[in-house]
Amino acid sequence: KNNQITSAGLDGISEGDDGAPLQKLILSENQLSSLRGIENAPSTLEELHVNENDFTKFPHEVFKLHKLKTFMFTHNDGISEPLPTQFGEMKNLRKLLLWYNGFTGTIP
């Protein structure tokens, strides 16, 4: 956690950005507590890593990423809530890593 990034600045990411399509976004080992704006990511985004950050609640904006195939959300020790049931609705999700969090409940 040597980075001091506290905001991912995701509000500027959109479908119309020039350049290669964004497929993988790795925001691990920072000090993020929010993913505000991630729902505006291009529809080409298939993989998102947000391990080892400072989340105290789960970023529900992730559920708006309908084409997401891989989601890694590990080592966010501030989480203490039930596992969101919306994971069961993510039809394209193939790889989900959630270890070392404080989730409770059952897997949807």
Biopython code that builds the backbone (N, CA, C, O; Angstrom):
import numpy as np
from Bio.PDB.StructureBuilder import StructureBuilder

atoms = [
    (1, "LYS", "N", (0.827, -1.194, 0.000)),
    (1, "LYS", "CA", (0.000, 0.000, 0.000)),
    (1, "LYS", "C", (0.864, 1.248, 0.000)),
    (1, "LYS", "O", (0.611, 2.188, 0.753)),
    (2, "ASN", "N", (1.852, 1.253, -0.819)),
    (2, "ASN", "CA", (2.710, 2.422, -0.899)),
    (2, "ASN", "C", (2.076, 3.561, -1.676)),
    (2, "ASN", "O", (2.448, 4.719, -1.487)),
    (3, "ASN", "N", (1.126, 3.252, -2.549)),
    (3, "ASN", "CA", (0.434, 4.306, -3.284)),
    (3, "ASN", "C", (-0.456, 5.096, -2.340)),
    (3, "ASN", "O", (-0.946, 4.571, -1.340)),
    (4, "GLN", "N", (-0.653, 6.333, -2.663)),
    (4, "GLN", "CA", (-1.510, 7.207, -1.862)),
    (4, "GLN", "C", (-2.793, 7.559, -2.617)),
    (4, "GLN", "O", (-3.410, 8.588, -2.344)),
    (5, "ILE", "N", (-3.196, 6.706, -3.567)),
    (5, "ILE", "CA", (-4.375, 6.969, -4.381)),
    (5, "ILE", "C", (-5.632, 6.722, -3.560)),
    (5, "ILE", "O", (-5.873, 5.606, -3.098)),
    (6, "THR", "N", (-6.426, 7.760, -3.382)),
    (6, "THR", "CA", (-7.649, 7.640, -2.591)),
    (6, "THR", "C", (-8.898, 7.749, -3.447)),
    (6, "THR", "O", (-9.990, 7.406, -2.995)),
    (7, "SER", "N", (-8.749, 8.223, -4.680)),
    (7, "SER", "CA", (-9.864, 8.312, -5.619)),
    (7, "SER", "C", (-9.377, 7.815, -6.963)),
    (7, "SER", "O", (-8.314, 8.217, -7.436)),
    (8, "ALA", "N", (-10.150, 6.945, -7.571)),
    (8, "ALA", "CA", (-9.738, 6.356, -8.838)),
    (8, "ALA", "C", (-9.973, 7.288, -10.013)),
    (8, "ALA", "O", (-9.502, 6.998, -11.113)),
    (9, "GLY", "N", (-10.677, 8.388, -9.831)),
    (9, "GLY", "CA", (-10.916, 9.327, -10.915)),
    (9, "GLY", "C", (-11.672, 8.705, -12.077)),
    (9, "GLY", "O", (-11.384, 8.998, -13.237)),
    (10, "LEU", "N", (-12.624, 7.859, -11.773)),
    (10, "LEU", "CA", (-13.310, 7.092, -12.804)),
    (10, "LEU", "C", (-14.424, 7.856, -13.501)),
    (10, "LEU", "O", (-15.010, 7.352, -14.460)),
    (11, "ASP", "N", (-14.722, 9.042, -13.044)),
    (11, "ASP", "CA", (-15.801, 9.809, -13.662)),
    (11, "ASP", "C", (-15.513, 10.138, -15.124)),
    (11, "ASP", "O", (-16.447, 10.332, -15.901)),
    (12, "GLY", "N", (-14.243, 10.204, -15.513)),
    (12, "GLY", "CA", (-13.891, 10.567, -16.884)),
    (12, "GLY", "C", (-13.852, 9.399, -17.849)),
    (12, "GLY", "O", (-13.718, 9.613, -19.054)),
    (13, "ILE", "N", (-13.964, 8.177, -17.366)),
    (13, "ILE", "CA", (-13.936, 7.009, -18.246)),
    (13, "ILE", "C", (-15.303, 6.841, -18.869)),
    (13, "ILE", "O", (-16.319, 6.806, -18.175)),
    (14, "SER", "N", (-15.319, 6.737, -20.189)),
    (14, "SER", "CA", (-16.613, 6.535, -20.838)),
    (14, "SER", "C", (-16.434, 5.755, -22.125)),
    (14, "SER", "O", (-15.312, 5.511, -22.569)),
    (15, "GLU", "N", (-17.532, 5.373, -22.709)),
    (15, "GLU", "CA", (-17.547, 4.577, -23.934)),
    (15, "GLU", "C", (-16.887, 5.309, -25.094)),
    (15, "GLU", "O", (-16.331, 4.666, -25.984)),
    (16, "GLY", "N", (-16.936, 6.616, -25.104)),
    (16, "GLY", "CA", (-16.454, 7.379, -26.241)),
    (16, "GLY", "C", (-14.975, 7.713, -26.225)),
    (16, "GLY", "O", (-14.501, 8.374, -27.149)),
    (17, "ASP", "N", (-14.223, 7.287, -25.217)),
    (17, "ASP", "CA", (-12.803, 7.605, -25.148)),
    (17, "ASP", "C", (-12.050, 6.986, -26.319)),
    (17, "ASP", "O", (-12.341, 5.861, -26.726)),
    (18, "ASP", "N", (-11.082, 7.722, -26.858)),
    (18, "ASP", "CA", (-10.261, 7.223, -27.952)),
    (18, "ASP", "C", (-9.239, 6.231, -27.423)),
    (18, "ASP", "O", (-8.986, 6.163, -26.220)),
    (19, "GLY", "N", (-8.653, 5.461, -28.335)),
    (19, "GLY", "CA", (-7.626, 4.507, -27.953)),
    (19, "GLY", "C", (-8.164, 3.100, -27.885)),
    (19, "GLY", "O", (-9.307, 2.830, -28.256)),
    (20, "ALA", "N", (-7.312, 2.199, -27.398)),
    (20, "ALA", "CA", (-7.678, 0.792, -27.298)),
    (20, "ALA", "C", (-8.784, 0.608, -26.273)),
    (20, "ALA", "O", (-8.819, 1.316, -25.267)),
    (21, "PRO", "N", (-9.689, -0.335, -26.516)),
    (21, "PRO", "CA", (-10.770, -0.568, -25.553)),
    (21, "PRO", "C", (-10.217, -1.088, -24.215)),
    (21, "PRO", "O", (-9.342, -1.953, -24.186)),
    (22, "LEU", "N", (-10.734, -0.553, -23.137)),
    (22, "LEU", "CA", (-10.320, -0.952, -21.796)),
    (22, "LEU", "C", (-10.945, -2.302, -21.453)),
    (22, "LEU", "O", (-12.169, -2.428, -21.418)),
    (23, "GLN", "N", (-10.113, -3.309, -21.200)),
    (23, "GLN", "CA", (-10.607, -4.638, -20.853)),
    (23, "GLN", "C", (-10.294, -5.005, -19.411)),
    (23, "GLN", "O", (-11.065, -5.720, -18.771)),
    (24, "LYS", "N", (-9.173, -4.523, -18.897)),
    (24, "LYS", "CA", (-8.752, -4.881, -17.542)),
    (24, "LYS", "C", (-8.350, -3.609, -16.801)),
    (24, "LYS", "O", (-7.606, -2.779, -17.322)),
    (25, "LEU", "N", (-8.859, -3.474, -15.573)),
    (25, "LEU", "CA", (-8.531, -2.330, -14.730)),
    (25, "LEU", "C", (-8.070, -2.855, -13.377)),
    (25, "LEU", "O", (-8.827, -3.515, -12.666)),
    (26, "ILE", "N", (-6.826, -2.556, -13.027)),
    (26, "ILE", "CA", (-6.256, -3.030, -11.765)),
    (26, "ILE", "C", (-6.012, -1.822, -10.867)),
    (26, "ILE", "O", (-5.176, -0.966, -11.156)),
    (27, "LEU", "N", (-6.759, -1.779, -9.779)),
    (27, "LEU", "CA", (-6.668, -0.690, -8.810)),
    (27, "LEU", "C", (-6.287, -1.219, -7.430)),
    (27, "LEU", "O", (-6.656, -0.634, -6.412)),
    (28, "SER", "N", (-5.562, -2.307, -7.400)),
    (28, "SER", "CA", (-5.182, -2.955, -6.147)),
    (28, "SER", "C", (-4.063, -2.192, -5.448)),
    (28, "SER", "O", (-3.310, -1.440, -6.066)),
    (29, "GLU", "N", (-3.982, -2.413, -4.134)),
    (29, "GLU", "CA", (-2.933, -1.869, -3.272)),
    (29, "GLU", "C", (-2.886, -0.338, -3.308)),
    (29, "GLU", "O", (-1.839, 0.272, -3.525)),
    (30, "ASN", "N", (-4.046, 0.245, -3.091)),
    (30, "ASN", "CA", (-4.165, 1.695, -2.979)),
    (30, "ASN", "C", (-4.892, 2.004, -1.677)),
    (30, "ASN", "O", (-4.883, 1.197, -0.748)),
    (31, "GLN", "N", (-5.509, 3.153, -1.613)),
    (31, "GLN", "CA", (-6.272, 3.537, -0.424)),
    (31, "GLN", "C", (-7.691, 3.921, -0.819)),
    (31, "GLN", "O", (-8.271, 4.853, -0.261)),
    (32, "LEU", "N", (-8.237, 3.201, -1.777)),
    (32, "LEU", "CA", (-9.587, 3.493, -2.258)),
    (32, "LEU", "C", (-10.643, 3.083, -1.239)),
    (32, "LEU", "O", (-10.526, 2.044, -0.590)),
    (33, "SER", "N", (-11.654, 3.897, -1.112)),
    (33, "SER", "CA", (-12.795, 3.544, -0.262)),
    (33, "SER", "C", (-14.094, 3.606, -1.062)),
    (33, "SER", "O", (-15.174, 3.361, -0.525)),
    (34, "SER", "N", (-13.983, 3.935, -2.346)),
    (34, "SER", "CA", (-15.145, 4.073, -3.216)),
    (34, "SER", "C", (-14.740, 3.770, -4.655)),
    (34, "SER", "O", (-13.581, 3.933, -5.035)),
    (35, "LEU", "N", (-15.703, 3.332, -5.440)),
    (35, "LEU", "CA", (-15.506, 3.176, -6.882)),
    (35, "LEU", "C", (-16.472, 4.083, -7.638)),
    (35, "LEU", "O", (-16.974, 3.721, -8.702)),
    (36, "ARG", "N", (-16.723, 5.247, -7.086)),
    (36, "ARG", "CA", (-17.626, 6.212, -7.702)),
    (36, "ARG", "C", (-17.234, 6.428, -9.159)),
    (36, "ARG", "O", (-16.078, 6.730, -9.453)),
    (37, "GLY", "N", (-18.180, 6.275, -10.062)),
    (37, "GLY", "CA", (-17.951, 6.468, -11.480)),
    (37, "GLY", "C", (-17.645, 5.201, -12.253)),
    (37, "GLY", "O", (-17.649, 5.231, -13.483)),
    (38, "ILE", "N", (-17.380, 4.090, -11.584)),
    (38, "ILE", "CA", (-17.041, 2.848, -12.286)),
    (38, "ILE", "C", (-18.180, 2.393, -13.199)),
    (38, "ILE", "O", (-17.934, 1.714, -14.196)),
    (39, "GLU", "N", (-19.397, 2.751, -12.879)),
    (39, "GLU", "CA", (-20.528, 2.356, -13.722)),
    (39, "GLU", "C", (-20.466, 3.012, -15.101)),
    (39, "GLU", "O", (-21.183, 2.600, -16.013)),
    (40, "ASN", "N", (-19.614, 4.029, -15.262)),
    (40, "ASN", "CA", (-19.427, 4.695, -16.549)),
    (40, "ASN", "C", (-18.291, 4.095, -17.372)),
    (40, "ASN", "O", (-17.977, 4.591, -18.454)),
    (41, "ALA", "N", (-17.683, 3.043, -16.868)),
    (41, "ALA", "CA", (-16.586, 2.399, -17.594)),
    (41, "ALA", "C", (-17.094, 1.849, -18.922)),
    (41, "ALA", "O", (-18.270, 1.504, -19.039)),
    (42, "PRO", "N", (-16.226, 1.765, -19.914)),
    (42, "PRO", "CA", (-16.649, 1.211, -21.207)),
    (42, "PRO", "C", (-17.197, -0.205, -21.060)),
    (42, "PRO", "O", (-16.797, -0.946, -20.162)),
    (43, "SER", "N", (-18.101, -0.565, -21.936)),
    (43, "SER", "CA", (-18.707, -1.902, -21.885)),
    (43, "SER", "C", (-17.699, -2.998, -22.203)),
    (43, "SER", "O", (-18.005, -4.181, -22.047)),
    (44, "THR", "N", (-16.499, -2.621, -22.647)),
    (44, "THR", "CA", (-15.450, -3.595, -22.943)),
    (44, "THR", "C", (-14.736, -4.083, -21.682)),
    (44, "THR", "O", (-13.961, -5.038, -21.744)),
    (45, "LEU", "N", (-14.988, -3.439, -20.537)),
    (45, "LEU", "CA", (-14.332, -3.834, -19.294)),
    (45, "LEU", "C", (-14.812, -5.215, -18.858)),
    (45, "LEU", "O", (-15.999, -5.418, -18.604)),
    (46, "GLU", "N", (-13.876, -6.163, -18.774)),
    (46, "GLU", "CA", (-14.198, -7.538, -18.406)),
    (46, "GLU", "C", (-13.557, -7.976, -17.098)),
    (46, "GLU", "O", (-13.975, -8.969, -16.502)),
    (47, "GLU", "N", (-12.543, -7.239, -16.646)),
    (47, "GLU", "CA", (-11.801, -7.671, -15.458)),
    (47, "GLU", "C", (-11.496, -6.467, -14.575)),
    (47, "GLU", "O", (-10.978, -5.452, -15.041)),
    (48, "LEU", "N", (-11.827, -6.597, -13.295)),
    (48, "LEU", "CA", (-11.615, -5.516, -12.335)),
    (48, "LEU", "C", (-10.992, -6.086, -11.068)),
    (48, "LEU", "O", (-11.527, -7.015, -10.462)),
    (49, "HIS", "N", (-9.846, -5.514, -10.671)),
    (49, "HIS", "CA", (-9.148, -5.911, -9.453)),
    (49, "HIS", "C", (-9.133, -4.719, -8.504)),
    (49, "HIS", "O", (-8.625, -3.656, -8.862)),
    (50, "VAL", "N", (-9.672, -4.873, -7.316)),
    (50, "VAL", "CA", (-9.613, -3.827, -6.293)),
    (50, "VAL", "C", (-9.225, -4.438, -4.950)),
    (50, "VAL", "O", (-9.875, -4.194, -3.934)),
    (51, "ASN", "N", (-8.172, -5.221, -4.959)),
    (51, "ASN", "CA", (-7.668, -5.876, -3.756)),
    (51, "ASN", "C", (-6.878, -4.889, -2.898)),
    (51, "ASN", "O", (-6.308, -3.923, -3.405)),
    (52, "GLU", "N", (-6.855, -5.144, -1.614)),
    (52, "GLU", "CA", (-6.028, -4.408, -0.658)),
    (52, "GLU", "C", (-6.227, -2.893, -0.745)),
    (52, "GLU", "O", (-5.297, -2.138, -1.029)),
    (53, "ASN", "N", (-7.457, -2.479, -0.495)),
    (53, "ASN", "CA", (-7.787, -1.064, -0.433)),
    (53, "ASN", "C", (-8.413, -0.775, 0.926)),
    (53, "ASN", "O", (-8.275, -1.576, 1.851)),
    (54, "ASP", "N", (-9.089, 0.343, 1.058)),
    (54, "ASP", "CA", (-9.638, 0.768, 2.350)),
    (54, "ASP", "C", (-11.160, 0.816, 2.357)),
    (54, "ASP", "O", (-11.747, 1.707, 2.972)),
    (55, "PHE", "N", (-11.801, -0.122, 1.686)),
    (55, "PHE", "CA", (-13.258, -0.144, 1.649)),
    (55, "PHE", "C", (-13.834, -0.508, 3.017)),
    (55, "PHE", "O", (-13.348, -1.421, 3.685)),
    (56, "THR", "N", (-14.874, 0.219, 3.424)),
    (56, "THR", "CA", (-15.604, -0.115, 4.653)),
    (56, "THR", "C", (-17.004, -0.621, 4.317)),
    (56, "THR", "O", (-17.709, -1.145, 5.179)),
    (57, "LYS", "N", (-17.398, -0.459, 3.052)),
    (57, "LYS", "CA", (-18.644, -1.034, 2.560)),
    (57, "LYS", "C", (-18.422, -1.454, 1.111)),
    (57, "LYS", "O", (-17.562, -0.908, 0.419)),
    (58, "PHE", "N", (-19.193, -2.413, 0.671)),
    (58, "PHE", "CA", (-19.015, -2.938, -0.668)),
    (58, "PHE", "C", (-19.472, -1.920, -1.711)),
    (58, "PHE", "O", (-20.531, -1.314, -1.546)),
    (59, "PRO", "N", (-18.696, -1.718, -2.785)),
    (59, "PRO", "CA", (-19.073, -0.764, -3.834)),
    (59, "PRO", "C", (-20.103, -1.358, -4.798)),
    (59, "PRO", "O", (-19.739, -2.025, -5.767)),
    (60, "HIS", "N", (-21.368, -1.119, -4.534)),
    (60, "HIS", "CA", (-22.450, -1.716, -5.315)),
    (60, "HIS", "C", (-22.487, -1.244, -6.770)),
    (60, "HIS", "O", (-23.205, -1.826, -7.582)),
    (61, "GLU", "N", (-21.732, -0.209, -7.110)),
    (61, "GLU", "CA", (-21.651, 0.233, -8.500)),
    (61, "GLU", "C", (-21.129, -0.870, -9.414)),
    (61, "GLU", "O", (-21.395, -0.867, -10.615)),
    (62, "VAL", "N", (-20.395, -1.800, -8.847)),
    (62, "VAL", "CA", (-19.826, -2.915, -9.615)),
    (62, "VAL", "C", (-20.922, -3.713, -10.319)),
    (62, "VAL", "O", (-20.690, -4.262, -11.396)),
    (63, "PHE", "N", (-22.085, -3.782, -9.735)),
    (63, "PHE", "CA", (-23.168, -4.578, -10.314)),
    (63, "PHE", "C", (-23.733, -3.973, -11.596)),
    (63, "PHE", "O", (-24.543, -4.609, -12.271)),
    (64, "LYS", "N", (-23.322, -2.768, -11.936)),
    (64, "LYS", "CA", (-23.736, -2.142, -13.194)),
    (64, "LYS", "C", (-22.781, -2.484, -14.338)),
    (64, "LYS", "O", (-23.003, -2.075, -15.477)),
    (65, "LEU", "N", (-21.719, -3.232, -14.036)),
    (65, "LEU", "CA", (-20.759, -3.660, -15.057)),
    (65, "LEU", "C", (-21.207, -5.017, -15.579)),
    (65, "LEU", "O", (-20.714, -6.054, -15.134)),
    (66, "HIS", "N", (-22.118, -5.009, -16.500)),
    (66, "HIS", "CA", (-22.806, -6.225, -16.938)),
    (66, "HIS", "C", (-21.931, -7.218, -17.693)),
    (66, "HIS", "O", (-22.270, -8.399, -17.758)),
    (67, "LYS", "N", (-20.830, -6.777, -18.258)),
    (67, "LYS", "CA", (-19.965, -7.687, -19.014)),
    (67, "LYS", "C", (-18.760, -8.160, -18.216)),
    (67, "LYS", "O", (-17.867, -8.812, -18.757)),
    (68, "LEU", "N", (-18.737, -7.833, -16.938)),
    (68, "LEU", "CA", (-17.605, -8.211, -16.094)),
    (68, "LEU", "C", (-17.499, -9.734, -15.990)),
    (68, "LEU", "O", (-18.468, -10.411, -15.645)),
    (69, "LYS", "N", (-16.309, -10.264, -16.291)),
    (69, "LYS", "CA", (-16.054, -11.705, -16.207)),
    (69, "LYS", "C", (-15.241, -12.069, -14.977)),
    (69, "LYS", "O", (-15.398, -13.157, -14.423)),
    (70, "THR", "N", (-14.372, -11.162, -14.550)),
    (70, "THR", "CA", (-13.509, -11.404, -13.392)),
    (70, "THR", "C", (-13.602, -10.222, -12.448)),
    (70, "THR", "O", (-13.449, -9.071, -12.857)),
    (71, "PHE", "N", (-13.856, -10.518, -11.170)),
    (71, "PHE", "CA", (-13.888, -9.473, -10.144)),
    (71, "PHE", "C", (-13.100, -9.964, -8.942)),
    (71, "PHE", "O", (-13.435, -10.981, -8.334)),
    (72, "MET", "N", (-12.045, -9.222, -8.608)),
    (72, "MET", "CA", (-11.198, -9.560, -7.465)),
    (72, "MET", "C", (-11.321, -8.454, -6.424)),
    (72, "MET", "O", (-10.986, -7.297, -6.676)),
    (73, "PHE", "N", (-11.809, -8.840, -5.255)),
    (73, "PHE", "CA", (-12.054, -7.903, -4.160)),
    (73, "PHE", "C", (-11.600, -8.590, -2.873)),
    (73, "PHE", "O", (-12.425, -9.044, -2.081)),
    (74, "THR", "N", (-10.293, -8.663, -2.672)),
    (74, "THR", "CA", (-9.738, -9.368, -1.524)),
    (74, "THR", "C", (-8.980, -8.398, -0.608)),
    (74, "THR", "O", (-8.578, -7.310, -1.022)),
    (75, "HIS", "N", (-8.802, -8.818, 0.626)),
    (75, "HIS", "CA", (-8.016, -8.068, 1.610)),
    (75, "HIS", "C", (-8.535, -6.646, 1.829)),
    (75, "HIS", "O", (-7.749, -5.704, 1.923)),
    (76, "ASN", "N", (-9.835, -6.496, 1.909)),
    (76, "ASN", "CA", (-10.447, -5.218, 2.272)),
    (76, "ASN", "C", (-11.045, -5.406, 3.665)),
    (76, "ASN", "O", (-12.248, -5.613, 3.825)),
    (77, "ASP", "N", (-10.183, -5.328, 4.645)),
    (77, "ASP", "CA", (-10.501, -5.713, 6.021)),
    (77, "ASP", "C", (-11.610, -4.905, 6.676)),
    (77, "ASP", "O", (-12.174, -5.346, 7.677)),
    (78, "GLY", "N", (-11.939, -3.726, 6.136)),
    (78, "GLY", "CA", (-12.956, -2.884, 6.753)),
    (78, "GLY", "C", (-14.382, -3.322, 6.461)),
    (78, "GLY", "O", (-15.328, -2.754, 7.007)),
    (79, "ILE", "N", (-14.546, -4.315, 5.614)),
    (79, "ILE", "CA", (-15.884, -4.799, 5.249)),
    (79, "ILE", "C", (-16.463, -5.634, 6.385)),
    (79, "ILE", "O", (-15.796, -6.522, 6.914)),
    (80, "SER", "N", (-17.693, -5.347, 6.752)),
    (80, "SER", "CA", (-18.403, -6.129, 7.752)),
    (80, "SER", "C", (-19.896, -6.039, 7.435)),
    (80, "SER", "O", (-20.634, -5.272, 8.054)),
    (81, "GLU", "N", (-20.319, -6.838, 6.459)),
    (81, "GLU", "CA", (-21.705, -6.794, 6.004)),
    (81, "GLU", "C", (-22.032, -8.098, 5.304)),
    (81, "GLU", "O", (-21.127, -8.867, 4.979)),
    (82, "PRO", "N", (-23.310, -8.363, 5.065)),
    (82, "PRO", "CA", (-23.686, -9.571, 4.323)),
    (82, "PRO", "C", (-23.163, -9.523, 2.891)),
    (82, "PRO", "O", (-23.054, -8.451, 2.295)),
    (83, "LEU", "N", (-22.849, -10.672, 2.358)),
    (83, "LEU", "CA", (-22.425, -10.784, 0.969)),
    (83, "LEU", "C", (-23.581, -10.353, 0.072)),
    (83, "LEU", "O", (-24.681, -10.890, 0.204)),
    (84, "PRO", "N", (-23.368, -9.402, -0.834)),
    (84, "PRO", "CA", (-24.473, -8.921, -1.684)),
    (84, "PRO", "C", (-25.083, -10.039, -2.529)),
    (84, "PRO", "O", (-24.362, -10.834, -3.132)),
    (85, "THR", "N", (-26.384, -10.091, -2.569)),
    (85, "THR", "CA", (-27.079, -11.127, -3.346)),
    (85, "THR", "C", (-26.996, -10.867, -4.846)),
    (85, "THR", "O", (-27.240, -11.774, -5.641)),
    (86, "GLN", "N", (-26.659, -9.650, -5.241)),
    (86, "GLN", "CA", (-26.592, -9.307, -6.659)),
    (86, "GLN", "C", (-25.525, -10.098, -7.414)),
    (86, "GLN", "O", (-25.566, -10.161, -8.643)),
    (87, "PHE", "N", (-24.574, -10.701, -6.704)),
    (87, "PHE", "CA", (-23.578, -11.528, -7.394)),
    (87, "PHE", "C", (-24.256, -12.635, -8.191)),
    (87, "PHE", "O", (-23.764, -13.018, -9.252)),
    (88, "GLY", "N", (-25.362, -13.147, -7.703)),
    (88, "GLY", "CA", (-26.094, -14.199, -8.392)),
    (88, "GLY", "C", (-26.713, -13.742, -9.698)),
    (88, "GLY", "O", (-27.111, -14.572, -10.515)),
    (89, "GLU", "N", (-26.803, -12.434, -9.911)),
    (89, "GLU", "CA", (-27.394, -11.884, -11.123)),
    (89, "GLU", "C", (-26.352, -11.511, -12.181)),
    (89, "GLU", "O", (-26.714, -11.108, -13.286)),
    (90, "MET", "N", (-25.080, -11.640, -11.858)),
    (90, "MET", "CA", (-24.017, -11.282, -12.798)),
    (90, "MET", "C", (-23.769, -12.461, -13.738)),
    (90, "MET", "O", (-22.967, -13.346, -13.439)),
    (91, "LYS", "N", (-24.458, -12.464, -14.866)),
    (91, "LYS", "CA", (-24.499, -13.608, -15.779)),
    (91, "LYS", "C", (-23.164, -13.902, -16.450)),
    (91, "LYS", "O", (-22.910, -15.057, -16.792)),
    (92, "ASN", "N", (-22.308, -12.918, -16.653)),
    (92, "ASN", "CA", (-21.030, -13.139, -17.330)),
    (92, "ASN", "C", (-19.879, -13.425, -16.372)),
    (92, "ASN", "O", (-18.786, -13.789, -16.808)),
    (93, "LEU", "N", (-20.110, -13.267, -15.089)),
    (93, "LEU", "CA", (-19.048, -13.444, -14.103)),
    (93, "LEU", "C", (-18.582, -14.894, -14.059)),
    (93, "LEU", "O", (-19.383, -15.806, -13.852)),
    (94, "ARG", "N", (-17.282, -15.102, -14.254)),
    (94, "ARG", "CA", (-16.699, -16.444, -14.256)),
    (94, "ARG", "C", (-15.714, -16.644, -13.116)),
    (94, "ARG", "O", (-15.501, -17.771, -12.669)),
    (95, "LYS", "N", (-15.116, -15.563, -12.646)),
    (95, "LYS", "CA", (-14.106, -15.646, -11.591)),
    (95, "LYS", "C", (-14.389, -14.562, -10.555)),
    (95, "LYS", "O", (-14.406, -13.372, -10.869)),
    (96, "LEU", "N", (-14.609, -14.991, -9.323)),
    (96, "LEU", "CA", (-14.934, -14.083, -8.225)),
    (96, "LEU", "C", (-14.051, -14.426, -7.036)),
    (96, "LEU", "O", (-14.139, -15.530, -6.500)),
    (97, "LEU", "N", (-13.214, -13.507, -6.622)),
    (97, "LEU", "CA", (-12.339, -13.706, -5.475)),
    (97, "LEU", "C", (-12.727, -12.711, -4.394)),
    (97, "LEU", "O", (-12.712, -11.501, -4.618)),
    (98, "LEU", "N", (-13.076, -13.230, -3.214)),
    (98, "LEU", "CA", (-13.555, -12.378, -2.124)),
    (98, "LEU", "C", (-12.875, -12.676, -0.789)),
    (98, "LEU", "O", (-13.395, -12.280, 0.254)),
    (99, "TRP", "N", (-11.746, -13.351, -0.787)),
    (99, "TRP", "CA", (-11.173, -13.751, 0.486)),
    (99, "TRP", "C", (-10.598, -12.568, 1.274)),
    (99, "TRP", "O", (-10.323, -11.502, 0.723)),
    (100, "TYR", "N", (-10.431, -12.792, 2.564)),
    (100, "TYR", "CA", (-9.921, -11.822, 3.530)),
    (100, "TYR", "C", (-10.731, -10.527, 3.554)),
    (100, "TYR", "O", (-10.178, -9.428, 3.509)),
    (101, "ASN", "N", (-12.042, -10.683, 3.624)),
    (101, "ASN", "CA", (-12.970, -9.586, 3.850)),
    (101, "ASN", "C", (-13.813, -10.004, 5.065)),
    (101, "ASN", "O", (-13.614, -11.088, 5.613)),
    (102, "GLY", "N", (-14.725, -9.169, 5.472)),
    (102, "GLY", "CA", (-15.558, -9.496, 6.613)),
    (102, "GLY", "C", (-16.997, -9.790, 6.235)),
    (102, "GLY", "O", (-17.917, -9.489, 6.995)),
    (103, "PHE", "N", (-17.197, -10.383, 5.054)),
    (103, "PHE", "CA", (-18.564, -10.688, 4.625)),
    (103, "PHE", "C", (-19.205, -11.747, 5.511)),
    (103, "PHE", "O", (-18.526, -12.604, 6.079)),
    (104, "THR", "N", (-20.521, -11.668, 5.614)),
    (104, "THR", "CA", (-21.293, -12.659, 6.366)),
    (104, "THR", "C", (-22.363, -13.231, 5.442)),
    (104, "THR", "O", (-22.567, -12.726, 4.339)),
    (105, "GLY", "N", (-23.033, -14.266, 5.882)),
    (105, "GLY", "CA", (-24.148, -14.817, 5.107)),
    (105, "GLY", "C", (-23.741, -15.973, 4.221)),
    (105, "GLY", "O", (-22.760, -16.667, 4.491)),
    (106, "THR", "N", (-24.508, -16.174, 3.155)),
    (106, "THR", "CA", (-24.283, -17.290, 2.257)),
    (106, "THR", "C", (-23.957, -16.783, 0.855)),
    (106, "THR", "O", (-24.210, -15.626, 0.520)),
    (107, "ILE", "N", (-23.392, -17.673, 0.048)),
    (107, "ILE", "CA", (-23.078, -17.346, -1.335)),
    (107, "ILE", "C", (-24.354, -17.459, -2.152)),
    (107, "ILE", "O", (-25.018, -18.495, -2.120)),
    (108, "PRO", "N", (-24.713, -16.393, -2.895)),
    (108, "PRO", "CA", (-25.964, -16.412, -3.674)),
    (108, "PRO", "C", (-25.882, -17.380, -4.855)),
    (108, "PRO", "O", (-26.844, -17.516, -5.610)),
]
sb = StructureBuilder()
sb.init_structure("model")
sb.init_model(0)
sb.init_chain("A")
sb.init_seg("    ")
for serial, (resi, resn, name, xyz) in enumerate(atoms, 1):
    if name == "N":
        sb.init_residue(resn, " ", resi, " ")
    sb.init_atom(name, np.array(xyz, "f"), 0.0, 1.0, " ", f" {name:<3s}", serial, name[0])
structure = sb.get_structure()
